[in-house]
Structures are given as C-alpha cells and as structure tokens.
Amino acid sequence: MYLYLALFWLILGVLMQFFWDDLQRHAFVRIDRSLAGFVLFVLFSYNFIRWRLSRIMEQHEKTDDEPPDQHRGGGQDYNPELDFSDSKPKEADEKT
C-alpha cells in the first residue's frame, strides 16, 4: 500500500509542476510552486521509505522463522580405538 501511495504522490507532484500555470488560476489559496513541490516530495519520500522498511522487515522475519542448517559430523569415520563405551570393559572383565 505504501508503494502505491508513494507513486500517487510522485505522479501528483509531477503533474502539478507540469500544469502549475493552469492550476494557479483556479486556486483559492495562492502558494509558491516550490513549497507545493516540497510538500509532495516529502509525502512521496515518507511513503517510499515506509514501503522499503516494511519489505526489509518481512525479509528479516522470514529468515528468523527458518531453522538453522545443522551440519552433522557425517564426514568422520568410526574409529574403534576412540570408542569408550561400556561394552568393551565388560568383555575384558569376563575373559579374566
């Protein structure tokens, strides 16, 4: 929605600057051309920044919802010399 509002204010500002002489004849309140352009530029900038920040927040929320990649030690081979489970001492005790 913010993008549509930003485009609306941009188009209105451009058209207002283009047809300023015709609009000035029909105006009830006389204002300067640069003041009107500045106000419309501020409205455009505000809506454009709000749209961009909302897009950044959406992307940030999507990455927060995804679980992190879990790398398991699949590349490591089984080494029997480093196996310290309880099964080996019991076998050694039974032989003696």
Stockholm file with secondary structure:
# STOCKHOLM 1.0

chainA/1-96         MYLYLALFWLILGVLMQFFWDDLQRHAFVRIDRSLAGFVLFVLFSYNFIRWRLSRIMEQHEKTDDEPPDQHRGGGQDYNPELDFSDSKPKEADEKT
#=GR chainA/1-96 SS CHHHHHHHHHHHHHHHHHTHHHHHHHCSSCCCHHHHHHHHHHHHHHHHHHHHHHHHHHHHHHHHHSCCCCCCCTTCCCCGGGCCCTHHHHHHHHHC
#=GC SS_cons        CHHHHHHHHHHHHHHHHHTHHHHHHHCSSCCCHHHHHHHHHHHHHHHHHHHHHHHHHHHHHHHHHSCCCCCCCTTCCCCGGGCCCTHHHHHHHHHC
//
